[in-house]
Amino acid sequence: MAVGNLQVSRGRCPTCKAKTKLERNAQVWGFGDLVMIFLTLGLWVVLKFWMRPALRCSQCGSKV
């Protein structure tokens, strides 16, 4: 997982059954996103939330 703006929460991994940290890269909004919101008449906001990264287990690395 790339180092950057990580969001961390605690939970149980369904793969390794461990209670551990779950991590995901945080969404960063920039000027390009503002332009895309205007060009797509707001559809970009829906797509941005739909494409957000999944949580990953910090021990086994599987998606949660």
JOGIQUI-V639324 format. One record per pair of residues at least 12 apart in sequence whose ideal C-beta (glycine too) atoms are under 10 Angstrom apart, sorted by the first residue. I is the first residue (numbers start at 1). J is the second residue. D is the distance in Angstrom with one decimal. If there is no record, write none. Layout:
((I J D) (I J D))
This chain:
((1 23 6.4) (1 24 8.5) (1 25 7.3) (1 53 9.0) (1 56 6.2) (1 58 8.6) (1 61 7.8) (2 25 6.5) (2 53 9.8) (3 25 9.5) (4 25 6.0) (4 26 7.6) (4 28 8.4) (5 24 9.7) (5 25 6.5) (5 26 3.8) (5 27 8.5) (5 28 6.4) (6 21 9.5) (6 23 5.2) (6 24 7.2) (6 25 6.5) (6 26 6.8) (6 58 9.8) (7 22 8.9) (7 23 7.0) (7 24 5.2) (7 25 7.6) (7 26 5.0) (7 27 8.9) (7 53 9.2) (7 55 8.6) (8 21 5.4) (8 22 7.2) (8 23 5.4) (8 24 8.4) (8 55 9.7) (8 58 8.2) (9 21 7.4) (9 22 5.1) (9 23 8.1) (9 24 8.5) (9 55 7.3) (9 64 9.7) (10 22 7.0) (10 58 10.0) (11 55 7.6) (11 57 8.7) (11 64 6.9) (12 57 9.2) (12 64 8.7) (13 55 9.3) (13 56 9.1) (13 57 4.0) (13 58 8.7) (13 59 6.8) (13 60 6.3) (13 61 9.6) (13 62 6.6) (13 63 9.7) (13 64 6.2) (14 57 8.8) (14 62 7.9) (14 63 9.7) (14 64 6.7) (15 57 6.6) (15 59 9.2) (15 60 5.6) (15 61 9.0) (15 62 4.2) (15 63 8.8) (15 64 8.2) (16 57 6.4) (16 59 5.8) (16 60 4.3) (16 61 9.4) (16 62 7.3) (17 60 9.7) (18 57 7.5) (18 58 9.3) (18 59 5.5) (18 60 7.7) (19 59 9.9) (20 57 6.0) (20 58 5.4) (20 59 5.1) (20 60 8.6) (20 64 10.0) (21 55 9.8) (21 56 9.5) (21 57 8.1) (21 58 4.3) (21 59 8.3) (22 54 9.6) (22 55 4.3) (22 56 6.8) (22 57 6.3) (22 58 7.1) (22 63 9.9) (22 64 5.6) (23 53 9.4) (23 55 7.0) (23 56 5.6) (23 57 8.3) (23 58 5.7) (23 61 9.8) (23 64 9.8) (24 52 7.6) (24 53 4.8) (24 54 6.6) (24 55 5.0) (24 56 6.6) (24 63 9.7) (24 64 9.2) (25 52 8.7) (25 53 4.9) (25 54 9.9) (25 56 9.4) (26 52 9.1) (26 53 8.7) (27 48 6.8) (27 49 8.0) (27 51 9.1) (27 52 5.6) (27 53 8.1) (29 45 9.7) (29 48 7.9) (32 44 9.6) (33 45 8.5) (33 48 6.6) (36 48 8.3))
